[in-house]
């Protein structure tokens, strides 16, 4: 179960589809694991997925013309300008739908150092999963009692 949550969180941070929020909520509702452990596993999996994006970003200049590459050259240029404008701290928003995953890719394009990347992305991802866990716990308590 924990491995499934990890893989779901990892794929959710990449271009592959994932349902980490639903997996986390379902595991919380089951009551089989400590909530802190579930949040930790989801966070680590999601950060690892973001690291894949960062790594792809490092090589984006070489890959951007490949058919399978998930971002168009125009979108890559536009996002690079946005990232240059808002900078490193924008990685705290890496948890957001739609813009979060590209942010981690563009961090690689912009050659953000690995340690600041990991710290900021982990803060954002952990906060998101903690909020989801809080909401899932509240809902579970509401319907079970």
Buried (B, 14 or more C-beta within 10 A) or exposed (E): EBEBBBBBBBBBBBBEEBEBBEBBBBBBBEEEBEBEEBBBBBBBBBBBBBBBBBBBBBEBEEBBEEEEBBBEEEBBEBBBEBBEEEEBEBBBBBBEEEBBBBBBBBBBBBEBEEEEBBEBBBBBBBBBBBEBBEEBBEEBEEEEE
